[in-house]
Amino acid sequence: MISILPRASSGELWTTNEFVATDGTVDAEAIKAVHGLDAERFEAETGQSLDAAAREARGEPIVPVEDHQDIVDERRKALHALGYDVKFRWQIASDRYSIINPQEAYLPIVDALEHRGETEAFGWASYRDWGGLLKLFVVCPGLEQTVTGGEASDPETDTKGLTAVSEMDGTDIVVYGGFETGYDFRGTQTLWAKPILYFPETGAVVPDTGKRYTRRHYGRATDAAHERANDRVPITEWWQSIYDDIDLRMVEVDRTIRRARAIAYDFETLPFSTTDCYRYWGIAETYALLAADRATTLAEPASRPTVYNLQLSLLLALLDEYGGSWASNTHQEYLEVAGELLRTPAMMIQLAVKEHDCQTDEPTERVLDEDQQTLSDALEDIVDIPGIDVDTEAALSDEQAQRLHDQVQRQLNDG
């Protein structure tokens, strides 16, 4: 897949000087007609008439541009030469811009993962503008975390084959770590990567809490000696460090998911619906309706979905129905909403409630006090919100927190 992605090339740029004829003669009358050019002042300061200067000059009708370059797709440029009406330019970049083609950037991922013993990795790519913008998802089954449930209960199955207790106690949740990465030949200056979580049971992806890595389009990415000489990490080692960071952060997944399963929204008490809640988070009506329907189907009772349920239902609605490109900014924003539900569940509750309070015309339907302006992700700051239930017994215990700490220490010692 990576090998068939486009290879950007750097082309020369030229500008046409319309004041110079093809034989090099300069058109004095055309210059005099230029708005804002003071011909009399020119002649006074040079001691020469503009007509005489034009007769003596030998200009270039085509002038090279030295400080910029043309970033093009050679394949489409070739088709354009054959008469096809296709766009072949992605951007005009500065002369410092160094192209990092996807083959150079992403083929080293294979070596980096194998070096870490990750031999079963898989993924997919989504792109726009003939590959000028790309997002690549890489899932690493070796970075597996199982979040255990409580007592098992009898599962109920919906039409999609998902268990109705998939977000409830009694069900183990398997999560794989991985990363999303992308580039944009259309004007940005960086190749980037950031961690993701992948739920193999459903195929859902959610952005994780990890660091966002960036690599500027400078230097020679595949030349390790050159990169080290310029205080840059060779790209294979760069991918290895990203993998190691995700590996370390996976120990936090247990706590994150447990917290999301311990908080429930009671939509019989809240003055807005499940669909409204998604809309308050910026989700379009189409996906808000689908996600709300799925969330209430999975919840028990239907009116009290957990935060984990809400984020999973959004992800599955997008997975099943999103019709646009996964490389689009809109799709990325929706994934970020799901990610924030896991990362900052208390803050997202307050965000929905504050948006409701801003939109309602009925003072009696407002939830928050007028003096509550700031958002907090502390669970103690949401327990007094009507319709929000926090199961403190399901929160992470000291013993579980210590187990996560021990896992981190073991990984550090093994490294």
Contacts in CASP RR format, 6 or more apart in sequence:
PFRMAT RR
TARGET T0000
AUTHOR 0000-0000-0000
METHOD contacts of the structure
MODEL  1
MISILPRASSGELWTTNEFVATDGTVDAEAIKAVHGLDAERFEAETGQSL
DAAAREARGEPIVPVEDHQDIVDERRKALHALGYDVKFRWQIASDRYSII
NPQEAYLPIVDALEHRGETEAFGWASYRDWGGLLKLFVVCPGLEQTVTGG
EASDPETDTKGLTAVSEMDGTDIVVYGGFETGYDFRGTQTLWAKPILYFP
ETGAVVPDTGKRYTRRHYGRATDAAHERANDRVPITEWWQSIYDDIDLRM
VEVDRTIRRARAIAYDFETLPFSTTDCYRYWGIAETYALLAADRATTLAE
PASRPTVYNLQLSLLLALLDEYGGSWASNTHQEYLEVAGELLRTPAMMIQ
LAVKEHDCQTDEPTERVLDEDQQTLSDALEDIVDIPGIDVDTEAALSDEQ
AQRLHDQVQRQLNDG
1 125 0 8 1.000
2 102 0 8 1.000
2 103 0 8 1.000
2 106 0 8 1.000
2 107 0 8 1.000
3 103 0 8 1.000
3 107 0 8 1.000
5 101 0 8 1.000
5 102 0 8 1.000
5 103 0 8 1.000
5 106 0 8 1.000
5 125 0 8 1.000
5 127 0 8 1.000
5 131 0 8 1.000
5 134 0 8 1.000
6 73 0 8 1.000
6 75 0 8 1.000
6 101 0 8 1.000
6 102 0 8 1.000
6 130 0 8 1.000
6 131 0 8 1.000
6 132 0 8 1.000
7 73 0 8 1.000
7 74 0 8 1.000
7 101 0 8 1.000
7 103 0 8 1.000
8 71 0 8 1.000
8 72 0 8 1.000
8 73 0 8 1.000
8 90 0 8 1.000
8 99 0 8 1.000
8 101 0 8 1.000
8 132 0 8 1.000
8 185 0 8 1.000
9 71 0 8 1.000
9 72 0 8 1.000
9 73 0 8 1.000
9 74 0 8 1.000
9 99 0 8 1.000
10 69 0 8 1.000
10 70 0 8 1.000
10 71 0 8 1.000
10 72 0 8 1.000
10 93 0 8 1.000
10 99 0 8 1.000
11 69 0 8 1.000
11 70 0 8 1.000
11 71 0 8 1.000
11 72 0 8 1.000
12 64 0 8 1.000
12 65 0 8 1.000
12 69 0 8 1.000
12 70 0 8 1.000
13 64 0 8 1.000
13 65 0 8 1.000
13 68 0 8 1.000
13 69 0 8 1.000
13 70 0 8 1.000
13 92 0 8 1.000
14 62 0 8 1.000
14 63 0 8 1.000
14 64 0 8 1.000
14 65 0 8 1.000
15 62 0 8 1.000
15 63 0 8 1.000
15 65 0 8 1.000
16 61 0 8 1.000
16 62 0 8 1.000
16 63 0 8 1.000
17 59 0 8 1.000
17 60 0 8 1.000
17 61 0 8 1.000
17 62 0 8 1.000
17 63 0 8 1.000
18 30 0 8 1.000
19 26 0 8 1.000
19 27 0 8 1.000
19 30 0 8 1.000
19 31 0 8 1.000
20 26 0 8 1.000
20 27 0 8 1.000
20 59 0 8 1.000
20 60 0 8 1.000
20 61 0 8 1.000
21 27 0 8 1.000
21 61 0 8 1.000
22 61 0 8 1.000
24 58 0 8 1.000
24 59 0 8 1.000
24 60 0 8 1.000
24 61 0 8 1.000
25 54 0 8 1.000
25 58 0 8 1.000
26 53 0 8 1.000
26 54 0 8 1.000
26 55 0 8 1.000
26 57 0 8 1.000
26 58 0 8 1.000
26 59 0 8 1.000
27 54 0 8 1.000
28 50 0 8 1.000
28 51 0 8 1.000
28 53 0 8 1.000
28 54 0 8 1.000
28 55 0 8 1.000
31 37 0 8 1.000
31 39 0 8 1.000
31 50 0 8 1.000
31 54 0 8 1.000
32 39 0 8 1.000
32 50 0 8 1.000
39 50 0 8 1.000
42 50 0 8 1.000
43 49 0 8 1.000
43 50 0 8 1.000
46 53 0 8 1.000
66 95 0 8 1.000
67 94 0 8 1.000
67 95 0 8 1.000
68 92 0 8 1.000
68 93 0 8 1.000
68 94 0 8 1.000
68 95 0 8 1.000
69 92 0 8 1.000
69 93 0 8 1.000
69 94 0 8 1.000
69 95 0 8 1.000
69 97 0 8 1.000
70 89 0 8 1.000
70 92 0 8 1.000
71 89 0 8 1.000
71 90 0 8 1.000
71 91 0 8 1.000
71 92 0 8 1.000
71 93 0 8 1.000
71 97 0 8 1.000
71 99 0 8 1.000
71 185 0 8 1.000
72 88 0 8 1.000
72 89 0 8 1.000
72 90 0 8 1.000
73 88 0 8 1.000
73 90 0 8 1.000
73 130 0 8 1.000
73 132 0 8 1.000
74 88 0 8 1.000
76 86 0 8 1.000
76 87 0 8 1.000
76 88 0 8 1.000
76 130 0 8 1.000
77 88 0 8 1.000
79 86 0 8 1.000
79 88 0 8 1.000
80 86 0 8 1.000
80 88 0 8 1.000
87 130 0 8 1.000
90 129 0 8 1.000
90 132 0 8 1.000
90 185 0 8 1.000
90 186 0 8 1.000
90 187 0 8 1.000
91 185 0 8 1.000
91 186 0 8 1.000
91 187 0 8 1.000
93 187 0 8 1.000
93 217 0 8 1.000
96 218 0 8 1.000
97 189 0 8 1.000
97 217 0 8 1.000
97 218 0 8 1.000
98 217 0 8 1.000
98 218 0 8 1.000
98 219 0 8 1.000
98 220 0 8 1.000
98 221 0 8 1.000
99 185 0 8 1.000
99 217 0 8 1.000
100 183 0 8 1.000
100 191 0 8 1.000
100 215 0 8 1.000
100 217 0 8 1.000
100 221 0 8 1.000
102 134 0 8 1.000
102 136 0 8 1.000
102 183 0 8 1.000
104 221 0 8 1.000
104 222 0 8 1.000
104 235 0 8 1.000
105 181 0 8 1.000
105 183 0 8 1.000
105 191 0 8 1.000
105 215 0 8 1.000
105 221 0 8 1.000
105 235 0 8 1.000
106 136 0 8 1.000
106 181 0 8 1.000
108 222 0 8 1.000
108 235 0 8 1.000
108 236 0 8 1.000
108 239 0 8 1.000
109 138 0 8 1.000
109 239 0 8 1.000
111 236 0 8 1.000
112 236 0 8 1.000
112 237 0 8 1.000
112 239 0 8 1.000
112 240 0 8 1.000
112 243 0 8 1.000
113 119 0 8 1.000
113 121 0 8 1.000
113 138 0 8 1.000
113 140 0 8 1.000
113 239 0 8 1.000
113 243 0 8 1.000
115 236 0 8 1.000
115 240 0 8 1.000
116 240 0 8 1.000
116 243 0 8 1.000
116 244 0 8 1.000
116 247 0 8 1.000
118 140 0 8 1.000
118 141 0 8 1.000
118 142 0 8 1.000
118 143 0 8 1.000
118 243 0 8 1.000
120 141 0 8 1.000
120 142 0 8 1.000
121 138 0 8 1.000
121 139 0 8 1.000
121 140 0 8 1.000
121 141 0 8 1.000
122 138 0 8 1.000
122 139 0 8 1.000
122 141 0 8 1.000
123 136 0 8 1.000
123 137 0 8 1.000
123 138 0 8 1.000
123 139 0 8 1.000
124 136 0 8 1.000
124 137 0 8 1.000
125 134 0 8 1.000
125 135 0 8 1.000
125 136 0 8 1.000
125 137 0 8 1.000
126 134 0 8 1.000
126 135 0 8 1.000
126 325 0 8 1.000
126 326 0 8 1.000
126 327 0 8 1.000
127 133 0 8 1.000
127 134 0 8 1.000
127 135 0 8 1.000
127 325 0 8 1.000
127 327 0 8 1.000
128 134 0 8 1.000
128 325 0 8 1.000
128 327 0 8 1.000
128 328 0 8 1.000
129 186 0 8 1.000
131 185 0 8 1.000
132 183 0 8 1.000
132 184 0 8 1.000
132 185 0 8 1.000
132 186 0 8 1.000
133 183 0 8 1.000
133 184 0 8 1.000
133 185 0 8 1.000
133 186 0 8 1.000
133 327 0 8 1.000
134 182 0 8 1.000
134 183 0 8 1.000
134 184 0 8 1.000
134 327 0 8 1.000
135 180 0 8 1.000
135 181 0 8 1.000
135 182 0 8 1.000
135 326 0 8 1.000
135 327 0 8 1.000
135 332 0 8 1.000
136 180 0 8 1.000
136 181 0 8 1.000
136 182 0 8 1.000
137 178 0 8 1.000
137 179 0 8 1.000
137 180 0 8 1.000
137 196 0 8 1.000
137 198 0 8 1.000
137 205 0 8 1.000
138 178 0 8 1.000
138 179 0 8 1.000
138 180 0 8 1.000
138 181 0 8 1.000
139 176 0 8 1.000
139 177 0 8 1.000
139 178 0 8 1.000
139 196 0 8 1.000
139 198 0 8 1.000
140 176 0 8 1.000
140 177 0 8 1.000
140 178 0 8 1.000
140 243 0 8 1.000
140 246 0 8 1.000
141 176 0 8 1.000
141 200 0 8 1.000
142 176 0 8 1.000
142 177 0 8 1.000
143 176 0 8 1.000
143 177 0 8 1.000
143 178 0 8 1.000
143 243 0 8 1.000
143 246 0 8 1.000
143 247 0 8 1.000
143 250 0 8 1.000
144 174 0 8 1.000
144 175 0 8 1.000
144 176 0 8 1.000
144 177 0 8 1.000
145 174 0 8 1.000
145 175 0 8 1.000
145 176 0 8 1.000
145 177 0 8 1.000
145 250 0 8 1.000
145 251 0 8 1.000
145 253 0 8 1.000
145 254 0 8 1.000
146 172 0 8 1.000
146 173 0 8 1.000
146 174 0 8 1.000
146 175 0 8 1.000
147 172 0 8 1.000
147 173 0 8 1.000
147 174 0 8 1.000
147 175 0 8 1.000
147 253 0 8 1.000
147 254 0 8 1.000
147 257 0 8 1.000
147 258 0 8 1.000
148 172 0 8 1.000
149 169 0 8 1.000
149 170 0 8 1.000
149 171 0 8 1.000
149 172 0 8 1.000
149 173 0 8 1.000
150 169 0 8 1.000
150 170 0 8 1.000
151 169 0 8 1.000
151 170 0 8 1.000
152 170 0 8 1.000
152 171 0 8 1.000
153 165 0 8 1.000
153 168 0 8 1.000
153 169 0 8 1.000
153 170 0 8 1.000
155 163 0 8 1.000
155 164 0 8 1.000
155 165 0 8 1.000
155 166 0 8 1.000
155 171 0 8 1.000
156 163 0 8 1.000
156 164 0 8 1.000
156 165 0 8 1.000
157 163 0 8 1.000
157 164 0 8 1.000
158 164 0 8 1.000
158 297 0 8 1.000
158 298 0 8 1.000
160 316 0 8 1.000
162 202 0 8 1.000
162 298 0 8 1.000
162 316 0 8 1.000
163 171 0 8 1.000
164 297 0 8 1.000
164 298 0 8 1.000
164 300 0 8 1.000
165 171 0 8 1.000
165 300 0 8 1.000
166 173 0 8 1.000
166 201 0 8 1.000
166 202 0 8 1.000
166 298 0 8 1.000
166 312 0 8 1.000
167 261 0 8 1.000
167 298 0 8 1.000
167 299 0 8 1.000
167 305 0 8 1.000
167 306 0 8 1.000
167 308 0 8 1.000
167 309 0 8 1.000
167 312 0 8 1.000
168 261 0 8 1.000
168 300 0 8 1.000
168 306 0 8 1.000
169 261 0 8 1.000
169 394 0 8 1.000
173 199 0 8 1.000
173 201 0 8 1.000
173 257 0 8 1.000
174 199 0 8 1.000
174 200 0 8 1.000
174 201 0 8 1.000
175 197 0 8 1.000
175 198 0 8 1.000
175 199 0 8 1.000
175 250 0 8 1.000
175 253 0 8 1.000
175 257 0 8 1.000
176 197 0 8 1.000
176 198 0 8 1.000
176 199 0 8 1.000
176 200 0 8 1.000
177 195 0 8 1.000
177 196 0 8 1.000
177 197 0 8 1.000
177 198 0 8 1.000
177 208 0 8 1.000
177 246 0 8 1.000
177 250 0 8 1.000
178 195 0 8 1.000
178 196 0 8 1.000
178 197 0 8 1.000
178 198 0 8 1.000
178 208 0 8 1.000
178 246 0 8 1.000
179 193 0 8 1.000
179 194 0 8 1.000
179 195 0 8 1.000
179 196 0 8 1.000
179 242 0 8 1.000
179 243 0 8 1.000
179 246 0 8 1.000
180 193 0 8 1.000
180 194 0 8 1.000
180 195 0 8 1.000
180 196 0 8 1.000
180 205 0 8 1.000
180 207 0 8 1.000
181 191 0 8 1.000
181 192 0 8 1.000
181 193 0 8 1.000
181 194 0 8 1.000
182 191 0 8 1.000
182 192 0 8 1.000
182 193 0 8 1.000
183 190 0 8 1.000
183 191 0 8 1.000
183 192 0 8 1.000
189 216 0 8 1.000
189 217 0 8 1.000
190 214 0 8 1.000
190 215 0 8 1.000
190 216 0 8 1.000
190 217 0 8 1.000
191 214 0 8 1.000
191 215 0 8 1.000
191 216 0 8 1.000
191 217 0 8 1.000
192 212 0 8 1.000
192 213 0 8 1.000
192 214 0 8 1.000
192 215 0 8 1.000
193 212 0 8 1.000
193 213 0 8 1.000
193 239 0 8 1.000
193 242 0 8 1.000
194 207 0 8 1.000
194 208 0 8 1.000
194 210 0 8 1.000
194 211 0 8 1.000
194 212 0 8 1.000
194 213 0 8 1.000
195 207 0 8 1.000
195 208 0 8 1.000
195 209 0 8 1.000
195 210 0 8 1.000
195 211 0 8 1.000
195 242 0 8 1.000
195 245 0 8 1.000
195 246 0 8 1.000
195 249 0 8 1.000
196 205 0 8 1.000
196 206 0 8 1.000
196 207 0 8 1.000
196 208 0 8 1.000
197 205 0 8 1.000
197 206 0 8 1.000
197 207 0 8 1.000
197 208 0 8 1.000
197 253 0 8 1.000
197 342 0 8 1.000
198 204 0 8 1.000
198 205 0 8 1.000
199 205 0 8 1.000
199 206 0 8 1.000
199 312 0 8 1.000
199 315 0 8 1.000
202 312 0 8 1.000
202 315 0 8 1.000
202 316 0 8 1.000
202 319 0 8 1.000
203 319 0 8 1.000
204 312 0 8 1.000
204 315 0 8 1.000
204 316 0 8 1.000
204 319 0 8 1.000
205 315 0 8 1.000
205 335 0 8 1.000
206 311 0 8 1.000
206 315 0 8 1.000
206 335 0 8 1.000
206 338 0 8 1.000
206 339 0 8 1.000
206 342 0 8 1.000
207 335 0 8 1.000
207 336 0 8 1.000
207 338 0 8 1.000
207 339 0 8 1.000
208 246 0 8 1.000
208 249 0 8 1.000
208 339 0 8 1.000
209 249 0 8 1.000
209 252 0 8 1.000
209 256 0 8 1.000
209 343 0 8 1.000
210 245 0 8 1.000
210 246 0 8 1.000
210 249 0 8 1.000
211 245 0 8 1.000
213 238 0 8 1.000
213 242 0 8 1.000
215 221 0 8 1.000
215 235 0 8 1.000
215 238 0 8 1.000
218 232 0 8 1.000
219 226 0 8 1.000
219 227 0 8 1.000
219 230 0 8 1.000
219 232 0 8 1.000
220 226 0 8 1.000
220 227 0 8 1.000
221 227 0 8 1.000
221 234 0 8 1.000
221 235 0 8 1.000
222 235 0 8 1.000
224 234 0 8 1.000
224 236 0 8 1.000
227 233 0 8 1.000
227 234 0 8 1.000
227 235 0 8 1.000
228 234 0 8 1.000
233 241 0 8 1.000
247 411 0 8 1.000
248 408 0 8 1.000
248 411 0 8 1.000
248 412 0 8 1.000
251 404 0 8 1.000
251 407 0 8 1.000
251 408 0 8 1.000
251 411 0 8 1.000
252 404 0 8 1.000
254 396 0 8 1.000
254 400 0 8 1.000
254 404 0 8 1.000
255 396 0 8 1.000
255 400 0 8 1.000
255 401 0 8 1.000
255 404 0 8 1.000
256 342 0 8 1.000
256 343 0 8 1.000
257 308 0 8 1.000
257 342 0 8 1.000
258 394 0 8 1.000
258 395 0 8 1.000
258 396 0 8 1.000
258 400 0 8 1.000
259 307 0 8 1.000
259 345 0 8 1.000
259 379 0 8 1.000
259 395 0 8 1.000
259 396 0 8 1.000
260 306 0 8 1.000
260 307 0 8 1.000
260 308 0 8 1.000
260 311 0 8 1.000
260 341 0 8 1.000
260 342 0 8 1.000
260 345 0 8 1.000
261 306 0 8 1.000
261 307 0 8 1.000
261 308 0 8 1.000
261 394 0 8 1.000
262 306 0 8 1.000
262 390 0 8 1.000
262 391 0 8 1.000
262 392 0 8 1.000
262 394 0 8 1.000
262 395 0 8 1.000
263 306 0 8 1.000
263 307 0 8 1.000
263 345 0 8 1.000
263 346 0 8 1.000
263 349 0 8 1.000
263 379 0 8 1.000
263 382 0 8 1.000
263 388 0 8 1.000
263 389 0 8 1.000
263 390 0 8 1.000
263 391 0 8 1.000
264 304 0 8 1.000
264 305 0 8 1.000
264 306 0 8 1.000
264 307 0 8 1.000
264 388 0 8 1.000
264 389 0 8 1.000
264 391 0 8 1.000
265 274 0 8 1.000
265 277 0 8 1.000
265 304 0 8 1.000
265 305 0 8 1.000
265 306 0 8 1.000
265 307 0 8 1.000
265 310 0 8 1.000
265 349 0 8 1.000
265 387 0 8 1.000
265 388 0 8 1.000
265 389 0 8 1.000
266 303 0 8 1.000
266 304 0 8 1.000
266 387 0 8 1.000
266 388 0 8 1.000
266 389 0 8 1.000
267 273 0 8 1.000
267 274 0 8 1.000
267 277 0 8 1.000
267 296 0 8 1.000
267 303 0 8 1.000
267 304 0 8 1.000
267 305 0 8 1.000
267 387 0 8 1.000
268 303 0 8 1.000
268 304 0 8 1.000
269 386 0 8 1.000
269 387 0 8 1.000
270 277 0 8 1.000
270 353 0 8 1.000
270 367 0 8 1.000
270 386 0 8 1.000
270 387 0 8 1.000
270 388 0 8 1.000
271 356 0 8 1.000
271 360 0 8 1.000
271 365 0 8 1.000
271 367 0 8 1.000
272 280 0 8 1.000
272 352 0 8 1.000
272 356 0 8 1.000
273 292 0 8 1.000
274 291 0 8 1.000
274 292 0 8 1.000
274 295 0 8 1.000
274 296 0 8 1.000
274 305 0 8 1.000
274 310 0 8 1.000
275 285 0 8 1.000
275 288 0 8 1.000
275 289 0 8 1.000
275 292 0 8 1.000
276 288 0 8 1.000
276 356 0 8 1.000
277 292 0 8 1.000
277 310 0 8 1.000
277 352 0 8 1.000
278 287 0 8 1.000
278 288 0 8 1.000
278 291 0 8 1.000
278 292 0 8 1.000
278 310 0 8 1.000
278 314 0 8 1.000
279 285 0 8 1.000
279 288 0 8 1.000
280 351 0 8 1.000
280 352 0 8 1.000
280 355 0 8 1.000
280 356 0 8 1.000
280 359 0 8 1.000
281 337 0 8 1.000
281 348 0 8 1.000
281 351 0 8 1.000
281 352 0 8 1.000
281 355 0 8 1.000
282 333 0 8 1.000
282 337 0 8 1.000
283 291 0 8 1.000
283 314 0 8 1.000
283 334 0 8 1.000
283 337 0 8 1.000
286 321 0 8 1.000
287 314 0 8 1.000
287 317 0 8 1.000
287 318 0 8 1.000
287 321 0 8 1.000
287 322 0 8 1.000
287 334 0 8 1.000
290 317 0 8 1.000
290 320 0 8 1.000
290 321 0 8 1.000
291 310 0 8 1.000
291 313 0 8 1.000
291 314 0 8 1.000
291 316 0 8 1.000
291 317 0 8 1.000
292 313 0 8 1.000
294 313 0 8 1.000
294 316 0 8 1.000
294 317 0 8 1.000
295 305 0 8 1.000
295 309 0 8 1.000
295 310 0 8 1.000
295 313 0 8 1.000
296 302 0 8 1.000
296 303 0 8 1.000
296 305 0 8 1.000
298 305 0 8 1.000
298 309 0 8 1.000
298 312 0 8 1.000
298 313 0 8 1.000
299 305 0 8 1.000
299 306 0 8 1.000
299 309 0 8 1.000
304 389 0 8 1.000
305 313 0 8 1.000
307 341 0 8 1.000
307 342 0 8 1.000
307 345 0 8 1.000
307 348 0 8 1.000
307 349 0 8 1.000
308 342 0 8 1.000
310 341 0 8 1.000
311 338 0 8 1.000
311 339 0 8 1.000
311 341 0 8 1.000
311 342 0 8 1.000
314 334 0 8 1.000
314 337 0 8 1.000
314 338 0 8 1.000
314 341 0 8 1.000
315 335 0 8 1.000
315 338 0 8 1.000
318 331 0 8 1.000
318 334 0 8 1.000
318 335 0 8 1.000
322 331 0 8 1.000
322 334 0 8 1.000
324 330 0 8 1.000
324 331 0 8 1.000
325 331 0 8 1.000
337 348 0 8 1.000
340 347 0 8 1.000
340 348 0 8 1.000
341 348 0 8 1.000
344 377 0 8 1.000
345 377 0 8 1.000
346 376 0 8 1.000
346 377 0 8 1.000
346 378 0 8 1.000
346 379 0 8 1.000
346 381 0 8 1.000
346 382 0 8 1.000
347 375 0 8 1.000
347 376 0 8 1.000
347 377 0 8 1.000
349 382 0 8 1.000
349 385 0 8 1.000
349 388 0 8 1.000
350 368 0 8 1.000
350 375 0 8 1.000
350 376 0 8 1.000
350 381 0 8 1.000
350 382 0 8 1.000
350 385 0 8 1.000
351 375 0 8 1.000
353 367 0 8 1.000
353 368 0 8 1.000
353 385 0 8 1.000
354 368 0 8 1.000
354 375 0 8 1.000
356 365 0 8 1.000
356 366 0 8 1.000
356 367 0 8 1.000
357 366 0 8 1.000
357 367 0 8 1.000
357 368 0 8 1.000
360 366 0 8 1.000
367 385 0 8 1.000
367 386 0 8 1.000
368 385 0 8 1.000
379 390 0 8 1.000
379 395 0 8 1.000
382 388 0 8 1.000
382 390 0 8 1.000
383 390 0 8 1.000
END
